[in-house]
Amino acid sequence: MTIYLVKAPAVKVSIGAAAGNRVARFVKRGDVISGDGVLPGQIDDLVKRGFLEEVVQLPEGDPDEKWTGQQLDLFASGQEPPIAVKGKVTDKLAAITAELATRRAAATQ
C-alpha cells in the first residue's frame, strides 16, 4: 500500500468500487491518505499535478518488526479512527498490534 501526503490546501478524491457507488472525500493539506479505494488514474493525476506526494510504500499485511518508524506512523495515522503511537519503533508496533486486535475483536461480536 502506498501512502500519500496532501500538499494542496484541499483535494477532492473519489472513493469506492470502480463499478459501484463512489463517494467524494475532501482532504486538506497535511492529511495522509492511502490509495485504497481511489482509482489509480486519479492518484497518478493528483501526484502529477502536485496535489499529492507519495510519502512511503507500506508493505502488504499488518505491521511487523521489519517496518520502520515512519511506516508505522503513516499506517497508524491512515486508520479510521487514527491509532495514537509514540516512542520507539517497538512501542509503536506494540500499540498498533494491540489496537488492531481490539478493533478486530469488536468487529466480530
KARA-V919683 format. One record per helix or strand of 3 or more residues. SS is the DSSP state (~ for helix, > for strand). FROM is the first residue (numbers start at 1). TO is the last residue. If there is no record, write none. Layout:
ss = {SS & SS}
from = {FROM & FROM}
to = {TO & TO}
//
This chain:
ss = {> & > & > & > & ~ & > & ~ & ~}
from = {2 & 10 & 23 & 32 & 40 & 52 & 69 & 89}
to = {6 & 15 & 28 & 34 & 48 & 57 & 77 & 107}
//
